[in-house]
Amino acid sequence: MSDKPWKQAERIMSKFFNGAGRTPLSGGNSKHTRADVMHPSLFVEVKHGLRFEGLFKLFDQTRKFAHKENKIPVVALHAKGRMRYLLLIDSAHLQAIADEAAKTSIQDPPTTEGADDEQGNG
């Protein structure tokens, strides 16, 4: 019997990040971690499904523009009241983006007034 697609996605990400495999009974039932991938320093949560179709469409559009300019696509997501940005990238480009980031002095973007750590800003 083959794995369910979400289990396959967790296994793929575990291999991608050199993890120790997907967490058995991931979520609140696991005695190891609540993450989907067992890893010593990364907390990897894998989501699989159609509810992210809008983000994929946005990224695909950005990828087309980037391709025309021979660049790597990056979508920076920012929400009002949040201090930090979420970066949407293709996993195939992770090393190239890390290499590019290493060339510069990475600094956090300016903070947003009134944002707090409970909103995932810390």
Secondary structure, 3 states (H helix, E strand, C coil): CCCCHHHHHHHHHHHHCCCCCECCCCCCCCCCCCCCECCCCCCECCCCCHHHHHHHHHHHHHHHHHHHCCCCCCEEECCCCCCCCEEECCHHHHHHHHHHHHCCCCCCCCCCCCCCHHHCCC
